[in-house]
């Protein structure tokens, strides 16, 4: 029975580090196999009981923004081979949507997010922990381009948010979690060697699971 337990892989790193690119690159190789992806930013707390004006001030880079209790509960269900309904967060109204996404239990589950290694309870559920480590100048450039091109933000608003929220939260909560990582991946999605190594590792895991 022990070999039937799903393998949990945590992938973290700062905003703009390339952790999502790394996760997607790995997941895309195995998307037709027994692998699932859980994104931490789907698990922001429901704020429907808070006035909209107050929700606008939500600090999405702080640990308290996440409903880790629900995330941990869902990982526990997946570990026991039970399906879950992954929540959906609606950023237009800054609270959880009524929609959910069904996720079936799989042999490998990738949990990705900026603070997945910050909570000890989450860390203890993970078999492999990755930290995507990218220089701050590259991270701010990537975030700047993304927020302007994809989210209609102004340069001033992105820079202001980075200086006042993103950077201090990164230094206080995200960067320190590097010490918990089993593997540190420099430069995110550009590091094809590290991605290939993880692909090989997951392939081995899936092959072993198929034998059981």
C-alpha positions, 0 to 999 in steps of 0.5 A, spaced: 500 500 500 505 504 501 507 504 494 500 506 492 501 513 495 502 519 490 508 523 490 507 530 492 512 535 488 512 542 491 515 548 486 516 555 489 520 561 488 518 569 487 514 572 483 516 572 476 522 567 478 519 562 472 516 557 477 510 557 473 514 556 467 518 550 470 511 547 472 508 547 466 514 545 462 514 538 466 507 537 467 506 538 459 510 532 458 506 528 462 499 531 461 496 524 458 499 520 464 497 520 472 499 527 474 495 533 477 497 540 478 495 544 484 496 551 484 496 555 490 494 561 488 487 558 486 487 557 494 486 565 496 481 566 501 474 567 500 473 574 501 465 575 500 464 577 507 468 583 506 466 589 503 469 590 495 473 596 497 477 593 503 478 587 498 482 592 493 487 592 499 488 585 499 496 583 499 496 577 495 504 576 497 502 575 504 501 568 507 495 570 511 492 571 504 492 563 502 487 558 505 492 553 506 487 549 511 483 547 505 489 546 500 492 541 506 485 538 506 485 537 499 492 534 498 490 529 504 484 527 500 488 526 493 493 522 498 488 518 500 486 517 492 479 521 493 477 526 488 477 534 490 473 540 487 479 545 486 476 552 488 477 558 483 479 565 485 476 571 481 481 577 481 476 581 478 472 581 484 477 579 489 474 573 492 473 566 490 468 564 485 462 559 485 466 555 480 470 549 482 475 545 477 474 537 479 481 534 480 482 526 480 487 523 484 493 521 480 500 518 482 504 525 481 501 531 484 505 538 483 503 543 488 506 550 485 506 557 488 510 562 491 509 560 499 508 552 498 514 551 502 512 557 508 507 553 511 510 547 515 504 543 514 504 543 507 512 542 507 511 535 511 506 533 505 511 534 500 516 528 497 520 533 493 521 540 494 524 545 488 525 552 489 526 556 482 531 562 484 532 567 479 535 574 480 531 580 482 532 584 476 529 579 472 523 577 476 521 585 476 522 585 469 518 579 467 512 582 472 512 588 469 511 586 462 506 581 464 502 586 468 502 591 463 501 586 457 496 581 460 493 585 466 492 592 463 497 595 469 501 602 468 508 602 469 507 606 476 502 602 479 507 595 478 513 599 480 509 601 486 506 595 488 513 591 487 517 596 492 511 596 497 509 589 497 512 584 493 519 585 494 518 586 502 514 580 502 519 576 498 525 578 502 520 576 509 517 570 507 519 567 500 526 567 500 527 564 507 524 558 504 530 556 499 533 553 505 527 547 505 528 546 498 531 539 496 533 542 489 534 549 487 533 551 480 537 557 477 533 562 472 527 558 472 524 555 465 530 557 461 534 551 465 532 546 461 537 541 464 534 542 471 527 541 467 530 534 464 532 532 470 525 532 473 522 529 467 527 523 468 525 523 475 518 523 474 518 518 469 521 513 473 516 514 479 510 513 474 514 507 471 514 504 478 507 506 480 505 502 474 508 496 476 505 496 483 
